[in-house]
């Protein structure tokens, strides 16, 4: 029996990972205690996905474990031991706005929870591949110091800069910057995953995501940019744009494309590797451009207002350079562009 443990198994990336690895023949053990409903309310609950998996995936078992509890995490790893071949850690408190309200909870989930999973893997399944979904927020607001130029619908980096062609690569420093409380807790986890790879020789990979999205995203005001934007466009719910004239740029990667990247890493893992991963120049937009595309696809107008104050630590312009991952795994590529992503999200909203 080959076992894959997936944390945050009923969330956007976790659920996509569960389905993919289940199809690849793994017995999938999902760890998810639906803290998303605590973070963002009942509308963001992942309980429906759990019920779907338990009914439709015969080799899926669920553990409603809080990863902040070492005893609970250890018990799962003890049970499966060296049958564990893969650990994909997607569980997180994902909002920098929410983190400031409860820093202890945020750090407990994002940092301490990650350490628990790493140590349990080292003790009970040291040969397993360990994948961690980090974030571009580990770079803090350093990207805002790039030479940015205001265009009609977006901020853009100056064409002469090395990051213009392909985006921001892993050489950007994570030091001397304002991360947000969320960003700081993810830095702690990110560095620890690297360290278990470098120090203990474990097969660990860190994926620093841009905006991770897709039709399974339970978008909420504080997290889930494209999903929540389309939800508001379709429903008529009011939407707020925070700062930067609505021209802030994000790259967006479909959950299926990200999980496909995980599968390539699992097939040929490395130790303590770090990758920026996102939509890159292939799939990116400003807030204004996203609103226009949502309105075009849905046929509805978004009821939105603008607030001058930007969110603390927010990026003005972020596009991921994925060339390092592509160099290591040249057979990986995108299936979805921005329109394809939003079309699927719209179908999920109206279906």
C-alpha positions, 0 to 999 in steps of 0.5 A: 500500500502506498499512502499519500497524506494531504493536509488541507485536503478539502480546500482548493489545492488539497482537494485537487491533490487528493483527486489527482493522487487517488487517480494515481493509485495512492491511498489518500489520507486527508487531514482537514478540520475545517478551520476555514469556516472558523477563519472566514465563516460558514460560507467558506466551509469545506465540509461538503468536499469532505462528504463528497470524497468519503462517498466517491473516493474509495481509497480516501480516509479522513482525519479531522486533525488539528495540525497544531497538536503534535500528539494528533499529528504523530498518531496519524503518522504512526498508523501508516509509518513507512507506507507513507510515500508522499506528504502534500501540506496545503493546510494554512491560515491564508489571509494576511488581514485575518492573521493580524486579528489572531497572530497566535492562531496564525503562527500555530497553524502556519509555522508550528503545524508545518514543523509538526508535519516535518518532524512526523515525516522525519520520524516515521516516513523519512523517505517520503516526498514532502511538498509545501505550499508556501506563498509569494508573501514571504518576499514581503513588500520588497516587490513594491520597491521595483521600478513600476510604471503606471499604465491605463489599466495596470501597474507594470515593471519597467521594460529595462528591468531583468524581471520584465520578461519572465517575472520575479525569480527566487533570487529576491531577498526575503529580508528587510521587508514588511511581510504582514503577520501572515507572511512572517508565519509562512516564512518560518514554515518555508525556511523550516521545510528547506532546512529539513531538506538541506539538514536532514536530506529529506525530499522537500519542495517549497512552492511559493505560489502567486494567486492559486485559484480554480472552480473549487475555491470557496472564495471569501472577502479576505481570501480567494481573489478571483473566486470571490470576485466572480461570486460577487459579480454573479450575485450582485454582492458589493465588492471593495477594491483596496488601494493602488487605483485598482491597478495592482497586478496578480498572476493566477494559476489554476489548481490543476496546473499547480497539482500537476507541478506537484506530480512532476516533483513527486516523480523526481524529487529534490532536497530543500528546493524552492520554486516560485510558481504562479500564472507567470506572464502566461496568466495575470491581470490587474484588479480592473482587468479582472473586473472587466473580464468577470463582467464580460464572461458573466454578462453582469455588472459588478457592484464595486467601490474603491477604498484608497487604503491598500492592505498592509504588505500587499503587492502592487505588482507580482508576476512569478518567474517559473523558469527554474521549475520549468528548467528542472521539469521541462515536461510541465506546462499550463493547461489554463490561461486567465480566461479559461480559469474565470470561465470555469469559476463562472460555471461553478458559481451559476451551476 
